[in-house]
Amino acid sequence: MFWILVLIVVLAIEEVTRRNFMSDKRQNHINRVRRRAHFRRKSREANAADPNAPGAPVLPVLPAASGPGEKQWYYQDGAQARGPVSESQLVQMFAAGSLSRATLVWSSDMAGWAPAESVAALTKVGARS
């Protein structure tokens, strides 16, 4: 009777140990998956915020503005950055349909390229996309 009781205790201890091991193994897998997802998300955010990320247009060096208070703009035409153009020229191009709402534009006060539809001066203009 004593040995049967010892055997039952040993088997119970082995089962608890196995369950703890499997639980730890499962938790380690979950942590690895979460870490990978976190780093992928951070990488995407960094590339989206980085104006020099692969595929982003190259930021041009802005020359001195031609007039006091005149803002200079650049826009993306295909894979090339074009400009500088004045804000009034940019508005005219947007109104004429030369620039779509999705065309990327940039000026010196912006952190990076942004769609034309997000520029305050162009949101007032009812242009074709």
C-alpha positions in Angstrom: 0.0 0.0 0.0 2.8 2.4 0.9 4.5 1.9 -2.6 1.2 2.6 -4.4 0.8 5.8 -2.5 4.4 6.8 -3.4 3.8 6.0 -7.0 0.7 8.1 -7.1 2.6 11.1 -5.5 5.4 10.7 -8.0 3.1 10.6 -11.0 1.2 13.6 -9.7 4.5 15.6 -9.3 5.5 14.6 -12.9 2.1 15.7 -14.3 2.4 19.1 -12.5 5.9 19.5 -13.8 4.9 18.6 -17.3 2.0 21.1 -17.2 4.2 23.9 -15.9 6.8 23.1 -18.6 4.1 23.2 -21.4 2.6 26.4 -19.9 6.1 28.1 -19.9 6.8 26.9 -23.4 3.4 28.2 -24.6 4.0 31.6 -22.9 7.5 31.8 -24.4 6.0 31.3 -27.9 3.3 33.9 -27.2 6.0 36.4 -26.1 8.1 35.7 -29.2 5.1 36.3 -31.4 4.2 39.6 -29.6 7.9 40.8 -29.8 8.0 40.1 -33.6 4.7 41.9 -34.1 5.9 44.8 -32.0 9.2 45.2 -34.0 7.4 44.9 -37.3 5.0 47.6 -36.3 7.8 49.9 -35.1 9.7 49.3 -38.3 6.6 50.2 -40.4 6.1 53.4 -38.3 9.7 54.4 -38.6 9.6 53.9 -42.3 6.4 55.8 -42.7 7.8 58.7 -40.6 11.2 58.7 -42.3 11.2 60.9 -45.4 14.4 59.2 -46.5 12.9 55.7 -46.3 13.2 53.6 -49.5 10.6 54.7 -52.0 10.1 58.1 -50.5 11.0 61.1 -52.7 14.3 62.7 -52.0 13.9 66.0 -50.2 15.3 68.9 -52.2 17.3 71.7 -50.7 15.2 74.8 -50.6 16.6 77.9 -52.2 16.0 81.2 -50.6 12.4 82.4 -51.2 12.0 84.8 -54.0 9.9 87.2 -52.1 9.3 88.1 -48.5 6.8 85.6 -47.0 6.5 83.6 -50.2 6.3 79.9 -49.5 8.1 77.5 -51.8 6.5 74.1 -52.6 7.8 70.9 -54.2 5.6 68.2 -55.6 6.2 64.6 -56.7 5.8 63.9 -60.4 6.2 60.1 -60.8 9.3 59.2 -58.9 10.9 62.7 -59.2 10.5 65.8 -57.0 9.6 68.9 -59.0 9.7 72.5 -58.0 10.1 74.9 -56.4 6.8 76.6 -57.2 5.0 79.3 -55.2 1.9 78.5 -53.2 -0.3 80.4 -55.7 1.2 78.3 -58.5 0.6 75.1 -56.5 -3.1 76.1 -55.9 -3.5 76.8 -59.7 -2.0 73.4 -60.6 -4.3 71.7 -58.1 -7.4 73.6 -59.4 -6.5 72.8 -63.0 -6.2 69.1 -62.2 -2.4 68.8 -62.8 -2.0 67.7 -59.2 -4.3 65.1 -57.7 -5.4 64.8 -54.1 -2.9 62.0 -53.6 0.1 63.9 -55.1 2.8 64.2 -52.5 3.8 67.8 -51.7 6.4 69.3 -49.4 7.6 72.7 -48.1 10.3 73.6 -45.7 7.9 73.8 -42.7 6.8 70.2 -43.1 8.4 67.2 -41.5 8.0 65.1 -44.6 6.0 64.6 -47.8 2.2 64.6 -47.5 -0.7 64.2 -49.8 -2.0 67.4 -51.4 -5.4 67.0 -49.9 -3.8 67.4 -46.4 -2.5 70.9 -47.2 -4.7 73.7 -45.9 -4.3 76.0 -48.9 -5.4 73.2 -51.2 -8.4 71.9 -49.3 -10.3 75.1 -50.2 -9.9 74.3 -53.9 -12.3 71.9 -55.4 -9.9 70.0 -57.7 -10.4 66.7 -59.5 -8.6 63.7 -58.1 
